C-alpha cells in the first residue's frame, strides 16, 4: 500500500481522484492537470526524451517558475523509486494506506496511523 499525505486527504484527494490520475488521459481532469501529469510521466520514464510538443504544452499552461517547482517536486518525490522497485522500502502498513504529515518547522515526516 502507498503512503498518502494527510493534507491531501483533507483537501479532497480520495480514491476517486486516485483512479482519475491513474487513467488521466481518459479522465475529466482539466487539460492543465493532464499536461502536468504528462510531464511527470515523461520525466520519470524518459527525462531526456521530453518531446517538443510536450514542452510547448507545459509552457502554455505554466510559468517558468512553476515548471521549475514542479520538476523539483517530481525529482524529490521520486527518489525512493529504486528502493521501492527492489522491494527494499519497508511498508508502514501492508493492509491500508498510511497518512503522513510534515512538521512545518523541522520538516520531519510523521505517520499519523502508524
NORPEBEL-V956313 format. One record per residue. N is the residue number from 1. RES is the residue in one letter. PHI is phi in degrees with one decimal (NA if undefined). PSI is psi in whole degrees, 0 to 359 (none if undefined). D_LAST is the distance of its C-alpha to the last C-alpha in Angstrom with 1 decimal. Layout:
# NORPEBEL-V956313
n=N res=RES phi=PHI psi=PSI d_last=D_LAST
n=N res=RES phi=PHI psi=PSI d_last=D_LAST
This chain:
# NORPEBEL-V956313
n=1 res=X phi=NA psi=153 d_last=13.2
n=2 res=X phi=-91.8 psi=165 d_last=13.1
n=3 res=X phi=-97.8 psi=132 d_last=10.8
n=4 res=X phi=-118.3 psi=137 d_last=12.4
n=5 res=X phi=-67.0 psi=131 d_last=13.1
n=6 res=X phi=-61.0 psi=325 d_last=12.7
n=7 res=X phi=-64.3 psi=317 d_last=16.2
n=8 res=X phi=-60.0 psi=318 d_last=17.6
n=9 res=X phi=-62.3 psi=320 d_last=16.4
n=10 res=X phi=-66.9 psi=334 d_last=18.1
n=11 res=X phi=-95.0 psi=12 d_last=21.1
n=12 res=X phi=102.8 psi=1 d_last=21.6
n=13 res=X phi=-71.5 psi=121 d_last=20.0
n=14 res=X phi=-139.6 psi=187 d_last=19.5
n=15 res=X phi=-63.0 psi=327 d_last=20.3
n=16 res=X phi=-65.2 psi=317 d_last=24.0
n=17 res=X phi=-66.6 psi=321 d_last=23.8
n=18 res=X phi=-59.8 psi=319 d_last=21.9
n=19 res=X phi=-66.0 psi=321 d_last=24.8
n=20 res=X phi=-62.0 psi=318 d_last=27.4
n=21 res=X phi=-67.4 psi=322 d_last=26.1
n=22 res=X phi=-60.7 psi=329 d_last=26.1
n=23 res=X phi=-126.9 psi=51 d_last=29.8
n=24 res=X phi=-61.8 psi=327 d_last=30.6
n=25 res=X phi=-63.6 psi=331 d_last=34.3
n=26 res=X phi=-97.2 psi=0 d_last=35.0
n=27 res=X phi=-85.5 psi=176 d_last=32.8
n=28 res=X phi=-96.3 psi=19 d_last=34.1
n=29 res=X phi=-63.6 psi=149 d_last=32.2
n=30 res=X phi=-60.2 psi=150 d_last=34.6
n=31 res=X phi=-56.0 psi=322 d_last=36.5
n=32 res=X phi=-57.4 psi=318 d_last=35.1
n=33 res=X phi=-70.6 psi=319 d_last=31.5
n=34 res=X phi=-60.6 psi=321 d_last=32.9
n=35 res=X phi=-62.3 psi=316 d_last=34.6
n=36 res=X phi=-62.1 psi=321 d_last=31.4
n=37 res=X phi=-70.5 psi=325 d_last=29.8
n=38 res=X phi=-62.3 psi=317 d_last=32.9
n=39 res=X phi=-63.1 psi=318 d_last=32.8
n=40 res=X phi=-59.8 psi=311 d_last=29.1
n=41 res=X phi=-59.2 psi=313 d_last=30.2
n=42 res=X phi=-61.5 psi=315 d_last=33.3
n=43 res=X phi=-62.8 psi=319 d_last=31.6
n=44 res=X phi=-75.5 psi=324 d_last=29.0
n=45 res=X phi=-97.0 psi=329 d_last=31.5
n=46 res=X phi=-158.8 psi=69 d_last=34.8
n=47 res=X phi=-59.6 psi=333 d_last=34.8
n=48 res=X phi=-81.5 psi=359 d_last=38.3
n=49 res=X phi=-122.2 psi=31 d_last=39.6
n=50 res=X phi=-67.0 psi=122 d_last=38.6
n=51 res=X phi=-72.1 psi=156 d_last=41.7
n=52 res=X phi=-58.8 psi=325 d_last=44.2
n=53 res=X phi=-64.0 psi=317 d_last=43.6
n=54 res=X phi=-67.1 psi=320 d_last=39.9
n=55 res=X phi=-56.7 psi=316 d_last=40.6
n=56 res=X phi=-63.8 psi=318 d_last=43.1
n=57 res=X phi=-62.5 psi=316 d_last=40.6
n=58 res=X phi=-62.3 psi=315 d_last=38.0
n=59 res=X phi=-67.9 psi=334 d_last=40.7
n=60 res=X phi=-69.6 psi=327 d_last=41.9
n=61 res=X phi=-103.6 psi=342 d_last=38.5
n=62 res=X phi=-134.4 psi=150 d_last=37.1
n=63 res=X phi=-79.0 psi=163 d_last=38.5
n=64 res=X phi=-55.6 psi=321 d_last=38.5
n=65 res=X phi=-64.7 psi=317 d_last=36.0
n=66 res=X phi=-64.7 psi=321 d_last=33.6
n=67 res=X phi=-63.0 psi=315 d_last=34.1
n=68 res=X phi=-60.7 psi=312 d_last=33.4
n=69 res=X phi=-61.4 psi=319 d_last=30.1
n=70 res=X phi=-64.0 psi=313 d_last=29.1
n=71 res=X phi=-66.2 psi=323 d_last=30.0
n=72 res=X phi=-66.1 psi=322 d_last=28.2
n=73 res=X phi=-66.6 psi=317 d_last=25.0
n=74 res=X phi=-60.3 psi=313 d_last=25.4
n=75 res=X phi=-60.0 psi=313 d_last=26.0
n=76 res=X phi=-58.7 psi=312 d_last=23.0
n=77 res=X phi=-80.4 psi=352 d_last=20.6
n=78 res=X phi=-99.2 psi=2 d_last=22.4
n=79 res=X phi=-65.5 psi=339 d_last=22.1
n=80 res=X phi=-91.6 psi=4 d_last=19.5
n=81 res=X phi=-57.4 psi=317 d_last=21.7
n=82 res=X phi=-62.7 psi=312 d_last=23.4
n=83 res=X phi=-63.2 psi=320 d_last=20.4
n=84 res=X phi=-66.8 psi=315 d_last=19.0
n=85 res=X phi=-64.6 psi=331 d_last=22.5
n=86 res=X phi=-89.1 psi=5 d_last=23.0
n=87 res=X phi=57.4 psi=39 d_last=19.7
n=88 res=X phi=-110.0 psi=359 d_last=18.8
n=89 res=X phi=-93.8 psi=112 d_last=15.6
n=90 res=X phi=-65.7 psi=137 d_last=12.7
n=91 res=X phi=-77.8 psi=141 d_last=10.4
n=92 res=X phi=-71.4 psi=319 d_last=6.7
n=93 res=X phi=-142.4 psi=140 d_last=7.7
n=94 res=X phi=-96.4 psi=359 d_last=11.4
n=95 res=X phi=-118.4 psi=347 d_last=12.0
n=96 res=X phi=-152.3 psi=164 d_last=10.7
n=97 res=X phi=-75.0 psi=141 d_last=10.3
n=98 res=X phi=-113.4 psi=111 d_last=7.2
n=99 res=X phi=-69.8 psi=149 d_last=8.7
n=100 res=X phi=-139.6 psi=167 d_last=9.0
n=101 res=X phi=-145.7 psi=158 d_last=11.8
n=102 res=X phi=-106.3 psi=138 d_last=14.4
n=103 res=X phi=-75.6 psi=122 d_last=16.0
n=104 res=X phi=-58.9 psi=322 d_last=19.6
n=105 res=X phi=-78.9 psi=313 d_last=21.3
n=106 res=X phi=-91.5 psi=337 d_last=19.5
n=107 res=X phi=77.0 psi=10 d_last=18.2
n=108 res=X phi=-80.1 psi=146 d_last=15.0
n=109 res=X phi=-88.2 psi=138 d_last=11.9
n=110 res=X phi=-134.9 psi=137 d_last=8.7
n=111 res=X phi=-88.5 psi=133 d_last=5.5
n=112 res=X phi=-86.7 psi=333 d_last=5.8
n=113 res=X phi=-112.3 psi=11 d_last=3.8
n=114 res=X phi=-72.6 psi=none d_last=0.0
